[in-house]
Amino acid sequence: MPEAVAPTAVASGSTNAKLAAATTTTTFTEVGPVEIPDLDSFPPTGTPIHPKLASWDFYRSLHSPQRIVAPMVDQSELPWRILSRRYGSDLVYTPMINAKLFVDDASRKKKVKYQEVNFNKEFGEEGAALLSSEGEGCSADSDRPLFVQFCSNDPSTLLKAAQVVEDRCDAVDLNLGCPQHIARRGHYGSYLMEDWPLIFALINNLHLNLKIPVTAKMRVYESTEKTVAYARLLERAGAQIITVHGRTRAMKGHFTGLADWAKIRAVKQAVGVPVFANGNVLYPGDFDKALAGTGADGVMSAEGNLYNPAIFARTIERGPMFPHAPELPFPSITAMANEYLDIVASLRTPTQSSAIKAHLFRLCRPALEVHKELREHLGKSRFDGAAKGEGRVAMYRAFVAELEQRLEADRKSGKWDERPETMLPGSVSYLTQGEGVYVPHWLAQPYFRPPLVPGEEGGKAKEAKSRAEQMTSVEDVQTKGEEKVVAEEKMRRARSESVETNQAGKKVKLDE
């Protein structure tokens, strides 16, 4: 694989340069069809049975969104979407949803229903144009515009799942980017990159039969030519917006490396539909760099948003939320955590404890590097589904209050007024002109993966890590939770087989 390069010259202190400095060039085997299929060998796009906006008309109907929050499993849930919109995001995706589980009859009969957990329609808040909860700097919240993302390998199942939500969102997105082994076993996400006819069928079936547009999120190939041909296939199939994650399928975990903006620019120049760029956006200033470097119509952030939900904020003024602005455009960890919990408490839709906990571990990461003893406190906190309002988040609120007491003492001590000799793990921050900028641990900030440790098999962390420490390590956030999806499916099958076995046993006894 050729070394990933930033498409524009950047200062040594920028996010791209920093990522590049930590990137080791690794050669991977190319994926996808050996020969690029002729685009004309695929069927024509066809005419949808329902009238709907397409391409640029659709994009403009959403007020031409440029600041986009990525689909993140167990992370881009309703409260986080609301929080992200309050701080500048124009468009937010739901977490990736497994289409098969979403429409599975057995799943809907369970006590904890997969469909309601992943897109709750009972309370009418997900996908609502207007929500009653109010927040700082806004008169009312909304869950629009909203794209619902599914993974699937079966066109009819995908359509059935999409039809459940088509009246509660603006578009349905197909996940073609998940690089994890769980996606390989399930044959979805980036592991469809070898099967262009199936990808065409998945998108085209939605395009022809849904009431709303279909979009797609892809990864790049090592070959720019194949990447461009792939994007043109998605367009021909009916994708009205294409998001390009500028990394290959092999670029994950410690091999994540630098997203290739040049490939994104090549796609943008080759297709006629709007293009969103994904990759290398960790600082507020990276938004403008990504737009200029890729020529894309919008910029998507995943990890950058998780560690700083105000990454897309247009106006930042000094105050309780931004105590060091404008010099340091990073929000207070505890102020942001409390605002997130305010939203969780105000909604009727329950929020999964796993989502709340993951958000707080990431948001509070730099502070927990100093006050590690509080990790256990957060790890034991739970969302109380039996309570109402503030009672639901009481345990998390207590953790944030305790953390704020520690951070207030840190701020008054003077110890952290200057850059420490040894920077906290993952917190080396550079903003502009190559100058190292010290960001105190009470401010939300990006995280940088540590380099591979020589001698560690596969570069994986040792099994001796505590569970709380594991939650602070960064994985590919766009696929985090995939193990949970498959575990649920295995559990469903096991229960089904158990029922069949019991029924068969009863029948044998009756026959005897």
C-alpha positions as CSV (number, residue, x, y, z in Angstrom):
1,M,0.0,0.0,0.0
2,P,1.4,3.4,-0.9
3,E,2.1,5.6,2.1
4,A,-1.0,7.7,3.0
5,V,-0.4,11.3,2.2
6,A,-2.2,14.5,3.1
7,P,-3.4,16.3,-0.1
8,T,-2.2,19.7,1.1
9,A,1.0,20.9,2.8
10,V,0.3,21.2,6.5
11,A,2.2,22.6,9.4
12,S,4.0,20.0,11.5
13,G,1.7,20.8,14.4
14,S,-1.5,20.0,12.5
15,T,-3.6,16.9,13.1
16,N,-2.5,15.4,9.8
17,A,1.2,15.9,10.4
18,K,0.9,14.5,13.9
19,L,-1.0,11.4,12.7
20,A,1.5,11.0,9.9
21,A,4.4,11.1,12.3
22,A,2.9,8.2,14.3
23,T,2.1,6.2,11.2
24,T,4.2,3.2,10.0
25,T,3.8,2.4,6.4
26,T,2.5,-1.2,6.1
27,T,1.8,-3.2,3.0
28,F,-1.6,-4.9,2.8
29,T,-3.1,-7.1,0.1
30,E,-5.5,-5.2,-2.2
31,V,-9.2,-6.2,-1.8
32,G,-12.1,-6.1,-4.1
33,P,-12.6,-7.4,-7.7
34,V,-9.4,-8.3,-9.5
35,E,-10.6,-6.5,-12.5
36,I,-12.7,-3.3,-12.3
37,P,-16.1,-4.2,-13.8
38,D,-17.5,-2.0,-16.6
39,L,-20.0,0.3,-15.1
40,D,-22.4,-0.3,-18.0
41,S,-22.4,-4.0,-17.1
42,F,-24.7,-3.1,-14.2
43,P,-28.4,-2.4,-14.7
44,P,-29.6,1.2,-15.1
45,T,-30.4,3.1,-11.9
46,G,-34.2,3.0,-12.6
47,T,-37.0,5.3,-11.5
48,P,-38.3,5.2,-7.9
49,I,-41.9,4.2,-7.3
50,H,-42.2,7.1,-4.8
51,P,-41.5,10.8,-5.8
52,K,-38.6,12.1,-3.7
53,L,-35.7,14.6,-3.9
54,A,-32.4,13.4,-5.3
55,S,-28.7,14.4,-5.2
56,W,-28.2,18.2,-4.9
57,D,-31.9,19.0,-4.4
58,F,-32.0,16.6,-1.5
59,Y,-28.7,18.0,-0.1
60,R,-30.0,21.6,-0.3
61,S,-33.3,20.6,1.3
62,L,-31.3,19.7,4.4
63,H,-29.8,23.2,4.3
64,S,-26.5,22.0,2.8
65,P,-25.0,20.3,5.8
66,Q,-21.2,20.5,6.2
67,R,-20.6,19.4,9.7
68,I,-21.6,15.8,10.1
69,V,-21.4,13.4,13.1
70,A,-20.6,9.8,12.0
71,P,-22.7,6.7,12.7
72,M,-21.1,5.1,15.8
73,V,-22.4,1.9,17.3
74,D,-23.8,2.5,20.8
75,Q,-22.5,6.1,20.7
76,S,-24.5,8.3,18.3
77,E,-27.6,7.7,20.3
78,L,-30.4,10.3,20.7
79,P,-29.0,12.3,23.7
80,W,-25.5,12.5,22.0
81,R,-27.1,13.6,18.7
82,I,-28.9,16.4,20.5
83,L,-25.7,17.5,22.3
84,S,-23.8,17.5,19.0
85,R,-26.4,19.6,17.3
86,R,-26.3,22.1,20.1
87,Y,-22.6,22.6,19.4
88,G,-22.7,23.1,15.6
89,S,-23.4,19.7,14.0
90,D,-25.6,20.1,10.9
91,L,-26.4,16.4,10.4
92,V,-26.1,13.4,12.6
93,Y,-26.4,9.6,11.9
94,T,-27.9,7.0,14.2
95,P,-25.6,4.2,15.4
96,M,-25.3,1.4,12.8
97,I,-28.2,-1.0,13.1
98,N,-28.2,-4.7,12.1
99,A,-31.1,-4.9,9.6
100,K,-31.6,-8.6,10.2
101,L,-32.0,-8.2,14.0
102,F,-34.1,-5.1,13.5
103,V,-36.9,-6.9,11.7
104,D,-36.5,-10.3,13.4
105,D,-39.8,-11.5,14.9
106,A,-38.1,-13.4,17.7
107,S,-36.2,-10.2,18.7
108,R,-39.4,-8.2,18.9
109,K,-40.8,-10.7,21.4
110,K,-37.9,-10.4,23.8
111,K,-38.2,-8.4,27.0
112,V,-35.4,-6.1,25.7
113,K,-36.5,-5.5,22.1
114,Y,-33.6,-4.9,19.7
115,Q,-35.7,-2.6,17.5
116,E,-36.8,-0.4,20.4
117,V,-33.3,-0.2,21.8
118,N,-31.8,0.8,18.5
119,F,-34.6,3.1,17.2
120,N,-37.3,3.9,19.8
121,K,-40.6,4.7,18.2
122,E,-42.7,4.3,21.4
123,F,-42.0,7.8,22.7
124,G,-41.8,9.5,19.4
125,E,-38.6,11.4,20.2
126,E,-36.1,9.7,17.8
127,G,-36.4,11.5,14.5
128,A,-38.6,14.2,15.9
129,A,-38.5,17.6,14.3
130,L,-39.0,19.3,17.6
131,L,-38.2,18.1,21.1
132,S,-39.3,19.9,24.3
133,S,-36.0,19.8,26.2
134,E,-34.2,23.1,26.2
135,G,-30.5,23.7,26.4
136,E,-27.8,26.4,26.6
137,G,-27.8,28.6,23.5
138,C,-31.0,27.2,21.9
139,S,-34.7,27.5,22.3
140,A,-35.6,24.0,21.4
141,D,-33.9,20.7,20.3
142,S,-34.5,18.6,17.2
143,D,-33.5,15.2,16.0
144,R,-33.4,16.3,12.4
145,P,-31.9,16.1,9.9
146,L,-31.2,12.4,10.7
147,F,-29.8,9.6,8.6
148,V,-30.5,6.0,9.9
149,Q,-27.6,3.6,9.1
150,F,-28.1,-0.1,8.5
151,C,-25.7,-3.0,7.8
152,S,-27.0,-5.9,5.7
153,N,-26.2,-8.4,3.0
154,D,-29.8,-9.1,1.9
155,P,-31.7,-6.6,-0.2
156,S,-35.2,-7.6,0.9
157,T,-34.3,-7.6,4.6
158,L,-32.6,-4.3,4.3
159,L,-35.7,-2.8,2.6
160,K,-38.0,-4.2,5.3
161,A,-35.8,-2.7,8.0
162,A,-35.6,0.7,6.2
163,Q,-39.4,0.9,5.8
164,V,-39.8,0.8,9.6
165,V,-37.9,4.1,10.0
166,E,-38.6,5.9,6.6
167,D,-41.2,8.2,8.2
168,R,-38.9,9.2,11.1
169,C,-35.7,10.2,9.2
170,D,-34.4,12.0,6.2
171,A,-32.4,9.2,4.6
172,V,-31.3,5.6,5.1
173,D,-27.6,4.9,4.8
174,L,-25.9,1.6,4.0
175,N,-22.8,0.8,6.0
176,L,-20.0,-0.3,3.7
177,G,-17.2,0.6,6.0
178,C,-17.1,-1.6,9.0
179,P,-13.6,-3.3,9.0
180,Q,-13.9,-5.6,12.0
181,H,-13.7,-9.4,11.9
182,I,-17.3,-9.6,13.1
183,A,-18.3,-7.9,9.8
184,R,-16.3,-10.4,7.9
185,R,-18.1,-13.3,9.6
186,G,-21.4,-11.7,9.1
187,H,-20.5,-10.6,5.5
188,Y,-21.4,-7.0,5.7
189,G,-19.7,-3.6,6.0
190,S,-16.4,-3.3,4.2
191,Y,-16.4,-7.1,3.6
192,L,-18.9,-6.5,0.8
193,M,-16.1,-4.7,-1.1
194,E,-15.5,-7.8,-3.2
195,D,-19.1,-8.2,-4.1
196,W,-20.1,-5.2,-6.3
197,P,-23.3,-6.9,-7.7
198,L,-24.6,-7.4,-4.2
199,I,-23.8,-3.8,-3.2
200,F,-25.6,-2.5,-6.3
201,A,-28.6,-4.6,-5.4
202,L,-28.7,-3.4,-1.8
203,I,-28.6,0.2,-2.7
204,N,-30.8,0.0,-5.8
205,N,-33.6,-1.8,-4.0
206,L,-33.8,1.0,-1.5
207,H,-33.5,3.6,-4.2
208,L,-36.5,2.2,-6.1
209,N,-38.8,1.3,-3.2
210,L,-38.2,3.7,-0.3
211,K,-40.0,6.9,0.2
212,I,-36.8,8.7,1.2
213,P,-33.3,8.8,-0.4
214,V,-30.6,6.2,0.2
215,T,-27.0,7.1,0.9
216,A,-23.8,5.1,1.4
217,K,-20.6,5.2,3.5
218,M,-17.6,3.5,1.9
219,R,-13.9,2.9,2.5
220,V,-11.2,3.4,-0.1
221,Y,-9.2,0.8,-1.9
222,E,-5.4,1.0,-2.2
223,S,-5.9,1.8,-5.8
224,T,-7.3,5.3,-6.6
225,E,-8.7,4.0,-9.9
226,K,-10.6,1.2,-8.1
227,T,-11.8,3.6,-5.4
228,V,-13.3,6.0,-8.0
229,A,-14.9,3.1,-9.9
230,Y,-16.4,1.9,-6.7
231,A,-17.9,5.3,-5.9
232,R,-19.4,5.6,-9.4
233,L,-21.0,2.2,-8.8
234,L,-22.7,3.5,-5.7
235,E,-23.9,6.5,-7.5
236,R,-25.3,4.4,-10.4
237,A,-27.0,2.1,-7.9
238,G,-28.9,5.2,-6.5
239,A,-26.9,6.6,-3.6
240,Q,-27.8,10.3,-3.4
241,I,-24.9,11.2,-1.0
242,I,-21.6,9.3,-0.7
243,T,-19.4,9.5,2.4
244,V,-15.8,8.4,1.8
245,H,-13.8,7.3,4.7
246,G,-10.3,7.8,3.4
247,R,-8.8,4.6,4.9
248,T,-8.6,1.1,3.6
249,R,-10.3,-1.9,5.2
250,A,-6.9,-3.0,6.7
251,M,-6.4,0.4,8.4
252,K,-7.8,-0.1,11.8
253,G,-6.7,-0.2,15.5
254,H,-3.0,0.6,15.7
255,F,-2.8,0.5,11.9
256,T,-5.4,3.2,11.5
257,G,-2.9,5.7,10.2
258,L,-3.6,8.7,8.1
259,A,-6.8,8.9,6.0
260,D,-5.9,9.7,2.3
261,W,-7.6,12.9,1.4
262,A,-6.3,12.6,-2.2
263,K,-8.6,9.6,-2.8
264,I,-11.5,11.5,-1.4
265,R,-10.8,14.4,-3.7
266,A,-10.6,12.0,-6.6
267,V,-14.0,10.6,-5.8
268,K,-15.5,14.1,-5.4
269,Q,-14.2,15.0,-8.9
270,A,-15.6,11.8,-10.4
271,V,-19.2,11.6,-9.1
272,G,-22.1,14.0,-9.6
273,V,-23.7,13.6,-6.1
274,P,-22.6,15.4,-2.9
275,V,-19.6,13.8,-1.1
276,F,-18.8,13.9,2.6
277,A,-15.1,13.4,3.7
278,N,-14.3,11.3,6.8
279,G,-10.9,11.0,8.4
280,N,-8.3,13.1,10.2
281,V,-10.7,15.5,11.9
282,L,-9.7,15.7,15.6
283,Y,-9.3,19.4,16.2
284,P,-11.8,22.3,15.6
285,G,-9.5,23.7,13.0
286,D,-9.4,20.5,11.0
287,F,-12.8,21.1,9.5
288,D,-11.6,23.9,7.2
289,K,-8.5,21.9,6.3
290,A,-10.6,18.9,5.4
291,L,-12.9,20.9,3.2
292,A,-10.0,22.5,1.4
293,G,-8.0,19.3,1.1
294,T,-10.7,17.1,-0.3
295,G,-13.0,19.5,-2.0
296,A,-15.9,17.6,-0.3
297,D,-19.3,19.1,0.4
298,G,-19.3,18.1,4.0
299,V,-16.9,16.8,6.7
300,M,-17.7,13.9,9.0
301,S,-16.2,13.4,12.4
302,A,-16.3,10.2,14.6
303,E,-13.6,10.1,17.2
304,G,-13.1,13.8,17.2
305,N,-16.7,14.3,18.1
306,L,-16.6,11.7,20.9
307,Y,-13.7,13.3,22.7
308,N,-15.0,16.8,22.0
309,P,-18.7,17.1,21.0
310,A,-18.1,20.9,20.4
311,I,-15.6,20.1,17.6
312,F,-17.9,21.7,15.1
313,A,-18.9,24.7,17.2
314,R,-19.0,27.9,15.1
315,T,-18.7,30.4,17.9
316,I,-16.7,29.9,21.0
317,E,-16.7,32.5,23.8
318,R,-15.1,32.4,27.2
319,G,-17.4,31.2,29.9
320,P,-18.2,28.2,32.1
321,M,-18.3,25.9,29.1
322,F,-15.1,27.2,27.5
323,P,-13.0,28.6,30.4
324,H,-9.8,29.1,28.3
325,A,-11.4,30.4,25.1
326,P,-10.4,31.6,22.6
327,E,-6.8,30.6,23.1
328,L,-7.9,27.0,23.8
329,P,-11.2,26.2,22.1
330,F,-11.9,23.1,24.2
331,P,-14.9,22.7,26.5
332,S,-14.9,21.9,30.2
333,I,-15.1,18.2,30.7
334,T,-17.5,18.4,33.7
335,A,-19.7,21.1,32.2
336,M,-20.1,19.1,29.0
337,A,-20.7,15.9,30.9
338,N,-23.4,17.5,33.0
339,E,-25.1,19.0,29.9
340,Y,-25.2,15.5,28.3
341,L,-26.7,14.0,31.5
342,D,-29.3,16.9,31.5
343,I,-30.4,15.7,28.1
344,V,-30.5,12.0,29.1
345,A,-32.6,12.9,32.2
346,S,-35.0,15.1,30.2
347,L,-35.9,12.5,27.6
348,R,-38.6,9.8,27.9
349,T,-36.6,7.5,25.6
350,P,-34.3,5.5,27.8
351,T,-30.5,5.6,27.2
352,Q,-28.4,2.4,27.4
353,S,-26.0,2.5,30.3
354,S,-23.3,1.2,28.0
355,A,-23.7,4.4,25.9
356,I,-23.6,6.8,28.8
357,K,-20.6,5.1,30.4
358,A,-18.6,5.0,27.1
359,H,-19.3,8.7,26.5
360,L,-18.2,9.7,30.0
361,F,-15.0,7.5,29.8
362,R,-14.0,9.2,26.6
363,L,-15.0,12.7,27.5
364,C,-13.3,12.5,30.9
365,R,-10.3,10.5,29.6
366,P,-7.6,13.2,30.3
367,A,-9.0,13.9,33.8
368,L,-9.1,10.1,34.6
369,E,-5.4,9.9,33.6
370,V,-4.7,12.1,36.6
371,H,-7.5,10.7,38.9
372,K,-7.4,7.1,38.0
373,E,-9.1,6.0,41.2
374,L,-12.3,7.5,39.9
375,R,-12.5,5.0,37.0
376,E,-14.0,2.4,39.3
377,H,-16.6,4.9,40.4
378,L,-17.7,5.5,36.8
379,G,-17.5,1.8,36.0
380,K,-20.0,0.9,38.7
381,S,-22.5,3.7,37.7
382,R,-25.8,2.7,36.1
383,F,-28.8,4.2,34.4
384,D,-31.8,3.6,36.5
385,G,-34.6,2.7,34.1
386,A,-37.2,2.4,36.9
387,A,-36.6,6.0,38.0
388,K,-37.8,9.2,36.3
389,G,-36.0,12.3,35.3
390,E,-32.9,13.2,37.3
391,G,-33.2,9.9,39.3
392,R,-32.2,8.0,36.1
393,V,-28.7,9.5,36.1
394,A,-28.1,10.0,39.8
395,M,-25.1,7.6,39.9
396,Y,-23.4,9.3,36.9
397,R,-24.1,12.7,38.3
398,A,-22.4,11.8,41.5
399,F,-19.3,10.7,39.6
400,V,-19.2,14.0,37.7
401,A,-19.6,16.0,40.9
402,E,-16.7,14.1,42.6
403,L,-14.5,14.6,39.5
404,E,-15.3,18.3,39.4
405,Q,-14.2,18.6,43.1
406,R,-10.8,17.0,42.1
407,L,-10.4,19.2,39.1
408,E,-11.3,22.4,41.0
409,A,-8.5,21.5,43.4
410,D,-6.1,20.9,40.5
411,R,-7.0,24.3,39.0
412,K,-6.3,26.1,42.3
413,S,-3.1,24.2,43.1
414,G,-1.1,25.9,40.4
415,K,0.6,22.6,39.7
416,W,-1.0,22.3,36.3
417,D,-0.6,25.9,35.2
418,E,2.4,25.0,33.1
419,R,3.1,22.1,30.8
420,P,4.2,19.1,32.8
421,E,7.6,17.5,32.0
422,T,5.8,14.3,31.1
423,M,2.6,14.7,29.1
424,L,-0.4,12.5,30.0
425,P,-0.8,9.4,27.8
426,G,-2.6,10.2,24.6
427,S,-2.8,14.0,25.3
428,V,0.1,15.5,23.4
429,S,-1.8,18.3,21.6
430,Y,-0.5,20.5,18.8
431,L,-2.7,23.2,17.2
432,T,-0.9,25.4,14.7
433,Q,2.6,26.3,13.4
434,G,4.2,23.3,15.0
435,E,4.1,24.7,18.5
436,G,3.3,22.3,21.2
437,V,0.2,23.6,23.0
438,Y,-0.5,22.4,26.5
439,V,-4.2,21.5,27.1
440,P,-5.0,21.0,30.8
441,H,-6.6,17.8,31.7
442,W,-9.9,19.5,32.7
443,L,-10.6,20.3,29.1
444,A,-12.1,17.8,26.5
445,Q,-9.5,17.1,23.9
446,P,-8.5,14.5,21.2
447,Y,-6.9,11.2,22.0
448,F,-4.0,9.8,20.1
449,R,-3.3,6.0,20.0
450,P,0.0,4.9,21.6
451,P,2.5,3.3,19.2
452,L,2.7,-0.5,18.9
453,V,4.8,-2.1,21.7
454,P,7.5,-4.3,20.3
455,G,7.0,-7.9,21.2
456,E,3.3,-7.6,22.0
457,E,1.5,-10.2,19.7
458,G,-0.6,-8.4,17.2
459,G,0.0,-5.1,19.0
460,K,-2.8,-5.9,21.3
461,A,-2.9,-4.7,24.9
462,K,-2.1,-7.3,27.5
463,E,-5.0,-9.2,28.9
464,A,-4.1,-8.1,32.4
465,K,-5.6,-4.7,31.7
466,S,-8.5,-3.9,34.0
467,R,-12.0,-3.6,32.5
468,A,-12.1,0.1,33.3
469,E,-8.7,0.7,31.6
470,Q,-10.0,-1.2,28.5
471,M,-12.9,1.2,28.3
472,T,-10.5,4.2,28.1
473,S,-8.6,2.7,25.1
474,V,-9.7,3.7,21.7
475,E,-11.1,1.3,19.2
476,D,-12.6,2.0,15.8
477,V,-15.6,3.9,17.2
478,Q,-17.7,3.4,14.0
479,T,-17.7,-0.3,14.6
480,K,-17.6,-0.5,18.4
481,G,-20.4,-2.7,19.6
482,E,-20.4,-5.1,16.7
483,E,-19.5,-8.0,19.0
484,K,-22.6,-7.1,21.0
485,V,-24.8,-7.4,17.8
486,V,-23.5,-10.8,17.0
487,A,-23.7,-12.0,20.6
488,E,-27.4,-11.0,20.6
489,E,-28.0,-13.0,17.4
490,K,-26.2,-16.0,18.8
491,M,-28.2,-15.8,22.0
492,R,-31.4,-15.6,19.9
493,R,-30.4,-18.7,17.9
494,A,-29.4,-20.6,21.1
495,R,-32.8,-19.9,22.7
496,S,-34.6,-20.9,19.5
497,E,-32.7,-24.1,19.3
498,S,-33.4,-24.8,23.0
499,V,-37.1,-24.3,22.5
500,E,-37.1,-26.6,19.5
501,T,-35.1,-29.2,21.5
502,N,-37.6,-29.0,24.4
503,Q,-40.6,-29.3,22.0
504,A,-38.9,-32.3,20.3
505,G,-38.4,-33.9,23.7
506,K,-42.0,-33.5,24.7
507,K,-43.1,-35.0,21.5
508,V,-40.9,-38.1,22.0
509,K,-42.4,-38.6,25.5
510,L,-45.9,-38.3,24.1
511,D,-45.1,-40.8,21.4
512,E,-43.7,-43.2,23.9
